[in-house]
Amino acid sequence: MASLVLCLSATVLFARSTVAFNCSRPPIYVDIHKRAVHDSAVFQYGSFIGVGTPAQNHSLWPSLSKNHTSFASHAYCDNSTLKDCQTSTGGFFNAQDSTSFSDNGNNFQSLDKAGNATLDGSFGQDTVRLYTHYFETDGASQTLLENSTIAVADQGTIVPGIVGVGLSSTVLRDLAARDMIAGKTYSLYIGQGFDRAGGAVNGSNVFGGYDSGRFTGDVHKYPMNTANINPMSVRVKDIVISESDNPNANVSLFDPAKFPALNTQPDAFEAQLTTDQYALSLPYQITQNFISHLGAEQDNTWNDNSLKLKNPFNGTLSLVLDDGFTVTLPPEVLMNASNITPIQDREKDSTAPFLLSAAFLGQVYLMADFESENFFLAEAIQKNNMVMPLTFCPKSTPEAYQPPNQSAWLKQGLIGAVVGGVLGGIGITICAYCFWIGFRRKLAERKIDKELEKGKKAKMAQLEVEEAPEFDPPPKSSNPLLFKGWRKR
């Protein structure tokens, strides 16, 4: 009886925990790529999001640590150290041109954690426009998030055009509170189409859902650490460098036999997932092992202290998480055309958190459930031909798209050969039949021609004039007198 009561209680609790979520709501898909942005002469990479009335369209960078949707004012670059600021803000917002904007002044407190204030400005309310654009040949549709809180950045050190998808994201909060998505769930593939990555693959956001065609294989679940600025973190237990030309020459950066400075096998370390920078920030000694093994040196071409290799290296770097999930940076990511790596130099006494950043996220698909404070990682399908957004119901586990089961005949194309053979055979039969019909028709025509010729000859024969037949003359008398006596006297 007690077990029955316990079971019923658990059922009621589960029902209460899910009744608030409307999982029939479709997700909102927002792609990430380069596009024209407001008051800028260049295309910029980011999420296709607009603001204001009439719309001022921007390319916003998704941030896992920040919670506000922010836009650059025209004064931002006058007060910023951001490199190439005029072409790197994601667009510029003019509040005076928006009839739906209202200024909050100083009456709104930032939802970002202390120590993460890299932008200064003011808050206001305006219409945020989330654009869904599946095909280049089709126009975009929009989801209007009216009277939503935005930040207008006047000064700072980072790209100000940001869509905050942190633990207290205002966009996710407003969408869920207005029953526009199933709950505070979100998925991200950051892509590689921005300048630092040097790739061509675009990314995507899915608010309240995930793209089931964007990842493959097993889905790995991790708890959020809400005490961190970046709440999504994992533990890394090994990092392995492999040479493409010699797959057996694997070197672990955790191996004390290869790197005596380690003394002992190091413990797994916690690393936060972030989009706020491209280069990975690893523990000091692991970074030193990377430098010594590949001959790296300090470089600051991209203002992110990324290390540069003295000599080209054709190989991969694999990060092994504590649950066994392995994420591999391919050769073109481990070293770009300028020999610059996605590994950041690190000071020995640095207390900054270890980071798995955009270079890492370019290889995985991230799915976050802020309702249950869990997130999921899976191997990304970087170039997908189909967009398949599905609702991400809170407290559920996303599943990758599974193509229909195919028999060996279908997989090997034998069904096509059979169909082709059948159709080809039918075609040959039809051709043979047509030839036979044509041949019979020719024979019939020849027979008719012969009959006509024969009939024509017969008719002509009937029309010919026959010659008069010859008769013998009457016999002559031997006694003419007797003859005369026979006549009338």
C-alpha positions in Angstrom: 0.0 0.0 0.0 2.8 2.3 0.9 4.5 1.7 -2.4 1.3 2.4 -4.2 0.9 5.7 -2.4 4.5 6.6 -3.2 4.0 5.8 -6.9 0.8 7.9 -7.0 2.7 10.8 -5.3 5.5 10.6 -7.8 3.0 10.6 -10.7 1.2 13.7 -9.2 4.6 15.5 -8.8 5.6 14.7 -12.3 2.3 15.9 -13.6 2.7 19.2 -11.7 6.2 19.6 -13.0 5.1 19.3 -16.6 1.6 20.8 -16.7 3.1 24.3 -16.9 4.8 23.6 -20.2 2.9 23.8 -23.5 4.9 21.3 -25.5 2.6 21.7 -28.5 4.2 25.1 -29.2 6.6 25.0 -32.2 10.1 26.3 -31.8 11.5 29.5 -33.3 14.4 28.9 -35.6 16.8 31.8 -36.2 19.8 31.3 -38.5 23.3 32.6 -38.0 25.3 33.9 -41.0 26.7 37.0 -42.6 24.1 39.6 -43.8 23.5 43.3 -44.3 23.0 45.1 -41.0 21.6 48.5 -40.1 23.8 51.6 -40.7 26.8 49.5 -41.7 28.5 49.1 -45.1 29.6 45.5 -44.6 27.9 42.2 -44.1 28.4 40.9 -40.5 28.0 37.4 -39.0 25.4 36.7 -36.4 21.8 35.9 -35.5 19.2 37.4 -37.8 17.4 39.6 -35.3 15.8 43.0 -35.7 14.6 45.7 -33.3 12.3 48.7 -33.4 9.5 50.0 -35.5 10.2 50.3 -38.3 12.6 47.4 -38.2 16.4 48.0 -37.8 18.0 44.6 -38.6 21.1 43.3 -36.9 23.5 40.3 -36.7 23.6 39.5 -33.0 26.2 37.2 -31.5 24.7 34.5 -29.1 26.2 34.7 -25.6 25.9 31.9 -23.1 27.1 34.2 -20.2 24.9 37.3 -20.8 21.2 37.6 -20.4 20.2 40.8 -22.2 19.7 41.5 -25.9 22.0 44.4 -26.6 22.6 46.8 -29.6 25.3 49.3 -30.3 24.4 53.0 -30.3 26.2 55.2 -32.8 28.3 56.6 -30.0 29.7 53.1 -29.1 32.8 53.1 -31.3 33.8 56.6 -30.0 34.2 55.0 -26.5 35.4 51.5 -27.4 38.7 49.7 -27.9 37.0 47.0 -30.1 39.2 46.3 -33.1 37.6 47.4 -36.4 34.7 48.7 -34.4 32.7 50.3 -37.2 32.4 47.0 -39.0 32.2 44.7 -36.0 29.2 45.8 -33.9 26.6 43.8 -35.6 24.8 47.0 -36.7 23.9 50.2 -35.1 20.6 51.1 -33.3 19.0 54.5 -33.5 16.4 54.8 -30.7 15.1 58.0 -32.1 14.0 56.3 -35.3 11.9 53.6 -33.4 8.3 54.6 -32.6 8.0 51.6 -30.2 11.1 52.4 -28.1 10.7 53.6 -24.5 13.7 54.4 -22.3 14.0 52.9 -18.8 16.7 55.2 -17.7 18.3 54.0 -14.5 15.3 52.1 -13.3 16.5 48.6 -14.5 19.1 46.5 -12.9 21.3 44.3 -15.1 20.7 40.6 -14.9 24.3 39.7 -15.7 26.6 38.5 -13.0 29.1 40.8 -11.3 32.4 40.7 -13.1 30.8 40.2 -16.5 30.0 43.9 -17.1 31.9 44.5 -20.4 29.3 46.9 -21.8 27.9 50.2 -20.4 24.7 51.9 -21.6 21.0 52.1 -20.8 18.0 49.9 -20.9 14.7 50.3 -22.6 11.7 48.5 -24.0 11.2 47.8 -27.7 9.9 45.2 -30.2 12.5 42.5 -30.8 12.1 40.7 -34.2 13.2 37.1 -34.5 13.5 36.2 -38.2 13.1 32.7 -39.5 14.8 32.3 -42.9 15.1 28.8 -44.2 15.9 29.3 -47.9 17.8 32.1 -49.7 15.2 32.3 -52.4 12.3 32.8 -49.9 11.6 35.8 -47.7 11.9 35.7 -44.0 9.0 35.3 -41.5 9.2 37.1 -38.2 8.2 36.5 -34.6 7.5 39.7 -32.7 8.5 40.0 -29.1 6.9 43.3 -28.2 7.8 45.5 -25.2 10.9 43.4 -24.5 13.8 44.7 -22.5 16.9 45.6 -24.5 20.2 47.2 -23.7 21.7 50.1 -25.8 25.5 50.0 -25.4 27.3 53.3 -25.4 30.8 52.0 -24.5 32.6 48.7 -23.9 35.4 46.4 -25.0 33.5 43.6 -26.8 31.1 43.2 -29.8 27.9 44.9 -28.4 25.4 43.2 -30.7 24.5 40.3 -28.5 21.5 38.0 -27.9 21.9 36.9 -24.3 20.9 33.2 -23.8 22.3 32.9 -20.3 20.6 31.5 -17.2 18.3 34.5 -16.9 17.9 35.3 -20.6 15.3 38.0 -21.1 14.4 36.7 -24.6 13.8 33.1 -23.3 12.0 34.5 -20.3 9.6 36.6 -22.4 9.0 33.9 -25.0 8.1 31.3 -22.4 6.0 33.7 -20.2 3.9 34.7 -23.2 3.4 31.0 -24.2 5.2 31.5 -27.5 7.5 28.5 -26.9 7.3 25.3 -24.8 9.6 26.6 -22.1 13.0 28.1 -21.4 14.9 25.7 -23.7 17.4 26.7 -26.3 19.8 25.1 -28.8 22.9 26.4 -30.6 25.3 25.6 -33.4 27.7 28.5 -33.5 29.0 27.7 -37.0 32.3 28.7 -38.6 31.4 31.4 -41.1 33.0 34.3 -39.1 36.4 35.7 -39.8 38.3 34.3 -36.8 37.2 30.7 -37.6 37.8 31.2 -41.3 35.2 28.7 -42.3 32.1 28.7 -44.5 29.6 26.8 -42.4 26.7 28.8 -41.0 25.1 28.3 -37.6 21.6 28.5 -36.0 19.6 29.2 -32.9 16.5 27.4 -31.9 14.4 29.0 -29.2 12.2 26.5 -27.4 13.5 23.6 -29.6 16.4 22.0 -31.4 17.3 21.1 -34.9 17.2 17.3 -35.0 19.1 17.2 -38.3 22.1 19.2 -36.9 23.6 16.5 -34.8 24.3 12.8 -34.8 25.1 9.9 -32.5 24.6 9.8 -28.7 23.4 12.8 -26.7 25.4 13.5 -23.6 23.7 15.1 -20.6 25.5 17.4 -18.0 24.3 19.5 -15.1 24.6 23.3 -15.1 26.8 25.0 -12.6 24.8 28.1 -11.8 27.6 29.6 -9.7 29.7 30.2 -12.8 29.4 33.1 -15.1 29.0 30.5 -17.9 26.6 28.0 -16.3 27.4 25.2 -18.7 30.6 23.4 -17.8 32.1 20.0 -18.3 35.1 18.1 -17.0 38.0 17.3 -19.3 40.1 14.2 -18.4 42.5 14.0 -21.4 43.7 15.9 -24.4 45.3 14.0 -27.3 47.2 15.2 -30.3 47.3 13.0 -33.3 49.2 13.2 -36.6 47.1 12.7 -39.7 50.0 11.0 -41.5 50.7 8.7 -38.6 47.5 7.9 -36.7 49.4 5.7 -34.3 51.6 8.6 -33.0 49.1 9.8 -30.4 50.4 12.1 -27.7 48.5 12.8 -24.5 49.1 16.2 -23.0 48.3 14.6 -19.7 51.1 12.0 -20.0 53.9 12.5 -17.3 56.2 10.1 -19.2 56.1 12.4 -22.3 56.1 15.6 -20.2 58.2 15.2 -17.1 57.1 18.6 -15.7 53.8 17.1 -14.9 55.3 14.7 -12.2 52.0 12.8 -12.0 49.0 12.3 -14.1 46.9 15.5 -13.7 43.3 15.3 -12.5 40.4 16.2 -14.8 39.7 19.9 -14.8 36.4 21.9 -15.1 36.0 24.0 -18.2 33.2 26.4 -18.9 31.5 26.6 -22.3 31.5 30.1 -23.7 30.9 31.9 -27.0 32.6 35.1 -25.6 35.9 34.2 -27.3 37.2 31.8 -29.9 40.4 30.4 -28.4 40.4 27.7 -25.8 41.9 28.5 -22.4 43.5 25.4 -20.8 45.4 24.9 -17.5 48.9 26.4 -17.5 50.9 23.2 -17.6 48.7 21.6 -20.3 49.2 24.8 -22.4 53.0 24.5 -21.8 52.9 20.9 -23.0 51.1 22.0 -26.2 53.7 24.7 -26.8 56.6 22.3 -26.3 55.1 19.4 -28.4 54.1 21.5 -31.4 56.7 24.3 -31.2 54.2 27.1 -30.6 54.9 30.7 -29.7 53.0 33.7 -28.5 51.0 35.6 -31.0 48.2 38.3 -30.8 47.1 38.7 -34.4 43.5 38.4 -33.3 43.8 40.2 -30.0 43.0 36.9 -28.1 46.5 35.7 -27.3 46.2 32.6 -29.5 49.4 30.6 -30.0 51.0 30.3 -33.3 53.0 27.3 -34.6 56.5 27.9 -35.9 56.1 25.0 -38.4 53.0 23.7 -40.1 51.3 20.7 -38.5 48.8 18.3 -40.1 46.9 16.8 -37.2 44.0 16.9 -34.8 43.4 17.7 -31.1 40.9 15.6 -29.2 39.3 16.6 -25.9 38.1 13.7 -23.9 35.3 14.6 -21.4 34.9 12.6 -18.1 31.9 10.6 -19.5 34.0 9.5 -22.5 32.5 11.9 -25.1 35.4 13.0 -27.3 35.4 16.2 -29.3 38.0 16.5 -32.0 39.3 19.7 -33.6 40.2 18.9 -37.2 43.5 20.0 -38.9 41.9 23.1 -40.5 40.7 24.3 -37.0 43.9 23.3 -35.1 46.0 25.4 -37.4 44.7 28.0 -39.9 46.5 29.2 -43.0 48.6 31.5 -40.9 49.7 28.7 -38.5 47.6 30.3 -35.7 45.9 27.8 -33.4 42.7 28.0 -31.3 44.7 27.5 -28.1 45.2 30.6 -25.9 48.4 31.4 -24.0 48.0 31.4 -20.3 49.9 33.0 -17.4 51.2 30.7 -14.7 49.4 32.5 -11.9 46.2 33.1 -13.8 43.0 32.4 -11.8 40.6 32.9 -14.8 38.3 30.0 -15.5 39.3 27.4 -18.0 37.3 27.8 -21.2 36.0 25.6 -24.1 35.0 28.4 -26.4 33.7 28.9 -30.0 36.4 26.7 -31.5 35.1 23.9 -29.4 31.4 24.7 -30.0 32.0 24.7 -33.7 32.3 20.9 -33.5 29.3 20.2 -31.2 25.6 20.9 -31.0 24.5 22.4 -27.7 21.0 22.0 -26.3 20.1 23.7 -23.0 17.2 23.1 -20.7 17.1 26.1 -18.3 14.0 24.8 -16.6 15.8 21.7 -15.3 19.3 23.3 -15.3 20.7 20.6 -17.5 22.3 20.8 -21.0 23.2 18.3 -23.7 26.1 17.9 -26.2 26.3 15.9 -29.3 28.5 15.6 -32.4 27.5 18.4 -34.8 26.6 17.8 -38.4 28.3 20.9 -39.7 26.8 21.0 -43.2 23.2 19.9 -43.1 21.0 19.9 -46.1 17.7 20.0 -44.3 16.5 22.1 -41.3 14.4 20.0 -39.0 13.4 22.1 -35.9 11.5 20.2 -33.2 10.0 21.3 -29.9 12.4 20.9 -27.0 10.0 20.1 -24.1 11.6 20.9 -20.7 12.9 17.8 -18.8 13.0 15.7 -22.0 16.1 14.4 -23.9 16.6 15.6 -27.5 16.9 12.9 -30.2 18.8 13.1 -33.4 16.9 12.6 -36.7 17.0 8.9 -37.7 16.7 8.3 -41.4 14.3 5.5 -42.5 15.7 2.0 -42.3 16.9 0.9 -45.7 17.6 -2.6 -46.9 21.0 -3.6 -48.4 19.3 -3.4 -51.8 18.3 0.3 -51.2 21.7 1.2 -49.6 23.7 -0.3 -52.5 21.4 1.1 -55.1 20.3 -2.4 -56.3 16.7 -1.4 -56.3 17.6 1.3 -58.8 19.3 -1.3 -60.9 16.3 -3.6 -60.8 13.9 -0.7 -61.6 16.2 0.4 -64.4 16.4 -3.1 -65.7 12.7 -3.5 -65.7 12.1 -0.2 -67.4 14.9 -0.9 -69.8 13.4 -4.3 -70.6 10.0 -2.7 -71.1 11.5 -0.1 -73.4 13.3 -2.8 -75.5 10.0 -4.8 -75.7 8.1 -1.8 -76.9 10.8 -1.0 -79.5 10.8 -4.6 -80.7 7.0 -4.6 -80.9 7.0 -1.3 -82.8 9.6 -2.8 -85.2 7.5 -5.9 -85.7 4.3 -3.9 -86.3 6.2 -1.8 -88.8 7.5 -4.8 -90.6 4.0 -6.4 -90.8 2.7 -3.1 -92.1 5.3 -3.1 -94.8 4.4 -6.6 -95.8 0.7 -5.8 -95.9 1.4 -2.7 -98.0 3.5 -4.8 -100.5 0.7 -7.4 -100.7 -1.9 -4.7 -101.4 0.3 -3.2 -104.0 0.7 -6.5 -105.7 -3.1 -7.1 -105.6 -3.7 -3.7 -107.1 -1.3 -4.2 -109.8 -2.9 -7.6 -110.7 -6.4 -6.1 -110.7 -5.2 -3.3 -112.9 -3.8 -5.7 -115.4 -7.0 -7.7 -115.5 -9.1 -4.6 -116.1 -7.0 -3.5 -118.9 -7.3 -6.9 -120.5 -11.0 -6.6 -120.5 -11.0 -3.3 -122.3 -8.9 -4.6 -125.3 -10.8 -5.0 -128.8 -11.0 -8.5 -130.0 -10.2 -9.4 -133.7 -13.0 -10.8 -135.9 -12.7 -14.6 -136.2 -12.0 -16.1 -139.6 -14.6 -18.4 -141.3 -14.2 -20.7 -144.2 -16.1 -19.7 -147.4 -19.1 -21.7 -148.6 -18.2 -24.7 -150.8 -18.2 -24.4 -154.6 -20.7 -26.5 -156.8 -19.2 -28.9 -159.4 -22.3 -28.5 -161.6 -23.4 -24.9 -161.9 -26.3 -25.6 -164.1 -27.8 -27.9 -161.6 -27.6 -25.1 -159.2 -29.2 -22.7 -161.4 -32.0 -25.1 -161.9 -32.8 -25.1 -158.3 -33.8 -21.5 -158.5 -37.4 -20.5 -159.4 -38.1 -20.8 -162.9 
